[in-house]
């Protein structure tokens, strides 16, 4: 095998090896994360949130608006 082949083989080994040594027990699954469960439970197009278009302001460096949650009637001002 020539030196180019050895270099390529070494690089492939270095790139692939770390991905196999990840300890998956240190990461939450979607079932263990409340945020993920809630996000996946929402059907496409069925979100309870909307932007109140009467509150949108735009300047050269900033966009502001109020996001409303219809279910609990809570408002969140964003920038």
OpenMM code with the backbone's topology and positions (N, CA, C; nanometers):
from openmm import Vec3, app, unit

residues = "UNK UNK UNK UNK UNK UNK UNK UNK UNK UNK UNK UNK UNK UNK UNK UNK UNK UNK UNK UNK UNK UNK UNK UNK UNK UNK UNK UNK UNK UNK UNK UNK UNK UNK UNK UNK UNK UNK UNK UNK UNK UNK UNK UNK UNK UNK UNK UNK UNK UNK UNK UNK UNK UNK UNK UNK UNK UNK UNK UNK UNK UNK UNK UNK UNK UNK UNK UNK UNK UNK UNK UNK UNK UNK UNK UNK UNK UNK UNK".split()
positions = [
    Vec3(0.0859, -0.1176, 0.0000),
    Vec3(0.0000, 0.0000, 0.0000),
    Vec3(0.0897, 0.1228, 0.0000),
    Vec3(0.0552, 0.2193, -0.0818),
    Vec3(0.1377, 0.3396, -0.0893),
    Vec3(0.1061, 0.4348, 0.0258),
    Vec3(0.1820, 0.5418, 0.0396),
    Vec3(0.1651, 0.6350, 0.1520),
    Vec3(0.0324, 0.7101, 0.1456),
    Vec3(-0.0145, 0.7388, 0.0256),
    Vec3(-0.1439, 0.8074, 0.0132),
    Vec3(-0.2553, 0.7179, 0.0656),
    Vec3(-0.2493, 0.5910, 0.0340),
    Vec3(-0.3488, 0.4961, 0.0827),
    Vec3(-0.3462, 0.4849, 0.2339),
    Vec3(-0.2262, 0.4844, 0.2916),
    Vec3(-0.2146, 0.4770, 0.4375),
    Vec3(-0.2691, 0.6034, 0.5039),
    Vec3(-0.2429, 0.7181, 0.4443),
    Vec3(-0.2943, 0.8439, 0.4989),
    Vec3(-0.4469, 0.8449, 0.4945),
    Vec3(-0.5043, 0.8045, 0.3831),
    Vec3(-0.6497, 0.8004, 0.3692),
    Vec3(-0.7099, 0.7019, 0.4688),
    Vec3(-0.6516, 0.5874, 0.4815),
    Vec3(-0.7000, 0.4867, 0.5764),
    Vec3(-0.6912, 0.5375, 0.7193),
    Vec3(-0.5826, 0.6057, 0.7530),
    Vec3(-0.5664, 0.6623, 0.8872),
    Vec3(-0.6708, 0.7695, 0.9140),
    Vec3(-0.6948, 0.8573, 0.8166),
    Vec3(-0.7951, 0.9617, 0.8332),
    Vec3(-0.9344, 0.9039, 0.8508),
    Vec3(-0.9671, 0.8039, 0.7728),
    Vec3(-1.0981, 0.7386, 0.7870),
    Vec3(-1.1113, 0.6773, 0.9257),
    Vec3(-1.0079, 0.6147, 0.9732),
    Vec3(-1.0102, 0.5555, 1.1070),
    Vec3(-1.0271, 0.6596, 1.2155),
    Vec3(-0.9604, 0.7729, 1.2013),
    Vec3(-0.9715, 0.8797, 1.3012),
    Vec3(-1.1093, 0.9452, 1.2990),
    Vec3(-1.1675, 0.9585, 1.1816),
    Vec3(-1.2984, 1.0210, 1.1699),
    Vec3(-1.4080, 0.9288, 1.2233),
    Vec3(-1.4019, 0.8021, 1.1931),
    Vec3(-1.5068, 0.7073, 1.2318),
    Vec3(-1.4977, 0.6655, 1.3776),
    Vec3(-1.3814, 0.6581, 1.4320),
    Vec3(-1.3641, 0.6070, 1.5681),
    Vec3(-1.4383, 0.6879, 1.6741),
    Vec3(-1.4287, 0.8216, 1.6788),
    Vec3(-1.4979, 0.8946, 1.7859),
    Vec3(-1.6488, 0.8771, 1.7841),
    Vec3(-1.7086, 0.8583, 1.6694),
    Vec3(-1.8537, 0.8448, 1.6640),
    Vec3(-1.9002, 0.7136, 1.7272),
    Vec3(-1.8148, 0.6171, 1.7353),
    Vec3(-1.8529, 0.4899, 1.7948),
    Vec3(-1.8278, 0.4872, 1.9452),
    Vec3(-1.7602, 0.5892, 1.9982),
    Vec3(-1.7286, 0.5897, 2.1408),
    Vec3(-1.8195, 0.6818, 2.2207),
    Vec3(-1.9281, 0.7308, 2.1622),
    Vec3(-2.0211, 0.8182, 2.2328),
    Vec3(-2.1001, 0.7357, 2.3334),
    Vec3(-2.1059, 0.7834, 2.4578),
    Vec3(-2.1835, 0.7160, 2.5620),
    Vec3(-2.3268, 0.7684, 2.5563),
    Vec3(-2.4144, 0.6969, 2.4903),
    Vec3(-2.5510, 0.7421, 2.4685),
    Vec3(-2.6320, 0.7508, 2.5981),
    Vec3(-2.5878, 0.6898, 2.7051),
    Vec3(-2.6611, 0.6971, 2.8315),
    Vec3(-2.6507, 0.8357, 2.8945),
    Vec3(-2.5603, 0.9186, 2.8456),
    Vec3(-2.5445, 1.0539, 2.9010),
    Vec3(-2.6355, 1.1553, 2.8320),
    Vec3(-2.7122, 1.1124, 2.7336),
    Vec3(-2.8017, 1.2006, 2.6602),
    Vec3(-2.9459, 1.1577, 2.6820),
    Vec3(-3.0355, 1.2562, 2.6908),
    Vec3(-3.1777, 1.2254, 2.7057),
    Vec3(-3.2355, 1.1809, 2.5721),
    Vec3(-3.3314, 1.0906, 2.5812),
    Vec3(-3.4097, 1.0573, 2.4623),
    Vec3(-3.5274, 1.1547, 2.4569),
    Vec3(-3.5993, 1.1570, 2.3481),
    Vec3(-3.7149, 1.2454, 2.3369),
    Vec3(-3.8202, 1.2097, 2.4421),
    Vec3(-3.8345, 1.0832, 2.4734),
    Vec3(-3.9326, 1.0411, 2.5734),
    Vec3(-3.8984, 1.0919, 2.7131),
    Vec3(-3.7704, 1.1216, 2.7381),
    Vec3(-3.7276, 1.1702, 2.8691),
    Vec3(-3.7288, 1.3225, 2.8782),
    Vec3(-3.7515, 1.3899, 2.7680),
    Vec3(-3.7485, 1.5357, 2.7647),
    Vec3(-3.8891, 1.5903, 2.7450),
    Vec3(-3.9374, 1.6658, 2.8431),
    Vec3(-4.0717, 1.7227, 2.8336),
    Vec3(-4.0865, 1.8156, 2.7146),
    Vec3(-3.9842, 1.8961, 2.6875),
    Vec3(-3.9895, 1.9883, 2.5743),
    Vec3(-4.0084, 1.9122, 2.4438),
    Vec3(-3.9332, 1.8060, 2.4255),
    Vec3(-3.9411, 1.7274, 2.3025),
    Vec3(-4.0778, 1.6606, 2.2895),
    Vec3(-4.1283, 1.6031, 2.3984),
    Vec3(-4.2600, 1.5374, 2.3937),
    Vec3(-4.3695, 1.6368, 2.3557),
    Vec3(-4.3651, 1.7568, 2.4169),
    Vec3(-4.4679, 1.8573, 2.3858),
    Vec3(-4.4559, 1.9042, 2.2414),
    Vec3(-4.3343, 1.9248, 2.1942),
    Vec3(-4.3143, 1.9734, 2.0574),
    Vec3(-4.3601, 1.8703, 1.9547),
    Vec3(-4.3344, 1.7445, 1.9806),
    Vec3(-4.3753, 1.6398, 1.8860),
    Vec3(-4.5245, 1.6114, 1.8914),
    Vec3(-4.5897, 1.6479, 2.0019),
    Vec3(-4.7329, 1.6229, 2.0165),
    Vec3(-4.8164, 1.7202, 1.9340),
    Vec3(-4.7584, 1.8338, 1.8938),
    Vec3(-4.8323, 1.9335, 1.8163),
    Vec3(-4.8365, 1.8913, 1.6699),
    Vec3(-4.9559, 1.8798, 1.6174),
    Vec3(-4.9735, 1.8447, 1.4766),
    Vec3(-4.9325, 1.9635, 1.3897),
    Vec3(-4.8752, 1.9387, 1.2735),
    Vec3(-4.8378, 2.0488, 1.1844),
    Vec3(-4.9580, 2.1379, 1.1530),
    Vec3(-4.9390, 2.2683, 1.1675),
    Vec3(-5.0462, 2.3640, 1.1410),
    Vec3(-5.1428, 2.3816, 1.2561),
    Vec3(-5.1209, 2.3130, 1.3688),
    Vec3(-5.2138, 2.3187, 1.4819),
    Vec3(-5.1539, 2.3874, 1.6045),
    Vec3(-5.0514, 2.4683, 1.5881),
    Vec3(-4.9869, 2.5325, 1.7016),
    Vec3(-5.0804, 2.6341, 1.7684),
    Vec3(-5.0762, 2.6457, 1.9014),
    Vec3(-5.1616, 2.7429, 1.9705),
    Vec3(-5.1033, 2.8847, 1.9677),
    Vec3(-4.9868, 2.9031, 1.9077),
    Vec3(-4.9201, 3.0326, 1.9076),
    Vec3(-4.9467, 3.1091, 1.7791),
    Vec3(-4.9557, 3.2412, 1.7924),
    Vec3(-4.9620, 3.3272, 1.6744),
    Vec3(-4.8985, 3.4611, 1.7079),
    Vec3(-4.8547, 3.5321, 1.6058),
    Vec3(-4.7971, 3.6649, 1.6229),
    Vec3(-4.9091, 3.7664, 1.6079),
    Vec3(-4.9247, 3.8535, 1.7090),
    Vec3(-5.0223, 3.9616, 1.7013),
    Vec3(-4.9659, 4.0667, 1.6060),
    Vec3(-5.0185, 4.0701, 1.4839),
    Vec3(-4.9640, 4.1562, 1.3790),
    Vec3(-4.9750, 4.3044, 1.4112),
    Vec3(-5.0653, 4.3413, 1.5012),
    Vec3(-5.0778, 4.4831, 1.5375),
    Vec3(-4.9633, 4.5295, 1.6263),
    Vec3(-4.8833, 4.4366, 1.6779),
    Vec3(-4.7734, 4.4727, 1.7675),
    Vec3(-4.6368, 4.4700, 1.6996),
    Vec3(-4.6315, 4.4349, 1.5732),
    Vec3(-4.5035, 4.4224, 1.5033),
    Vec3(-4.4481, 4.5608, 1.4717),
    Vec3(-4.3237, 4.5845, 1.5168),
    Vec3(-4.2520, 4.7070, 1.4814),
    Vec3(-4.1161, 4.6673, 1.4265),
    Vec3(-4.0725, 4.7394, 1.3240),
    Vec3(-3.9458, 4.7086, 1.2589),
    Vec3(-3.8628, 4.8361, 1.2525),
    Vec3(-3.7374, 4.8276, 1.2977),
    Vec3(-3.6435, 4.9376, 1.2807),
    Vec3(-3.5228, 4.8838, 1.2050),
    Vec3(-3.4212, 4.9653, 1.1890),
    Vec3(-3.3048, 4.9206, 1.1114),
    Vec3(-3.2275, 4.8088, 1.1816),
    Vec3(-3.2406, 4.7959, 1.3135),
    Vec3(-3.1644, 4.6938, 1.3865),
    Vec3(-3.2502, 4.6024, 1.4725),
    Vec3(-3.3834, 4.6211, 1.4713),
    Vec3(-3.4660, 4.5480, 1.5664),
    Vec3(-3.6038, 4.5183, 1.5092),
    Vec3(-3.6531, 4.3994, 1.5387),
    Vec3(-3.7915, 4.3627, 1.5085),
    Vec3(-3.8554, 4.3227, 1.6402),
    Vec3(-3.9679, 4.3835, 1.6733),
    Vec3(-4.0398, 4.3510, 1.7960),
    Vec3(-4.1805, 4.3042, 1.7618),
    Vec3(-4.2308, 4.2107, 1.8422),
    Vec3(-4.3671, 4.1609, 1.8239),
    Vec3(-4.4116, 4.0908, 1.9506),
    Vec3(-4.5408, 4.0687, 1.9604),
    Vec3(-4.5964, 3.9928, 2.0719),
    Vec3(-4.6463, 3.8598, 2.0169),
    Vec3(-4.6011, 3.7511, 2.0804),
    Vec3(-4.6469, 3.6162, 2.0462),
    Vec3(-4.7503, 3.5763, 2.1504),
    Vec3(-4.8654, 3.5281, 2.1050),
    Vec3(-4.9765, 3.4947, 2.1948),
    Vec3(-5.0008, 3.3448, 2.1917),
    Vec3(-5.0190, 3.2860, 2.3105),
    Vec3(-5.0593, 3.1457, 2.3228),
    Vec3(-5.2102, 3.1447, 2.3433),
    Vec3(-5.2840, 3.0961, 2.2446),
    Vec3(-5.4304, 3.0967, 2.2498),
    Vec3(-5.4864, 3.0111, 2.3630),
    Vec3(-5.4194, 2.9021, 2.3956),
    Vec3(-5.4724, 2.8104, 2.4970),
    Vec3(-5.4787, 2.8750, 2.6346),
    Vec3(-5.3733, 2.9453, 2.6732),
    Vec3(-5.3678, 3.0021, 2.8079),
    Vec3(-5.3740, 3.1545, 2.8070),
    Vec3(-5.3928, 3.2143, 2.6890),
    Vec3(-5.4015, 3.3598, 2.6729),
    Vec3(-5.2828, 3.4314, 2.7365),
    Vec3(-5.1645, 3.3785, 2.7155),
    Vec3(-5.0424, 3.4434, 2.7622),
    Vec3(-4.9751, 3.5123, 2.6458),
    Vec3(-4.9172, 3.6297, 2.6731),
    Vec3(-4.8465, 3.7045, 2.5707),
    Vec3(-4.6980, 3.7088, 2.6038),
    Vec3(-4.6173, 3.7030, 2.4999),
    Vec3(-4.4718, 3.7070, 2.5151),
    Vec3(-4.4179, 3.8097, 2.4179),
    Vec3(-4.3551, 3.9147, 2.4713),
    Vec3(-4.2969, 4.0166, 2.3850),
    Vec3(-4.1583, 3.9700, 2.3432),
    Vec3(-4.1301, 3.9755, 2.2142),
    Vec3(-4.0018, 3.9305, 2.1613),
    Vec3(-3.9322, 4.0436, 2.0895),
    Vec3(-3.8015, 4.0332, 2.0850),
    Vec3(-3.7194, 4.1300, 2.0125),
    Vec3(-3.6260, 4.0563, 1.9223),
] * unit.nanometer
topology = app.Topology()
chain = topology.addChain("A")
for resn in residues:
    res = topology.addResidue(resn, chain)
    for name in ("N", "CA", "C"):
        topology.addAtom(name, app.Element.getBySymbol(name[0]), res)
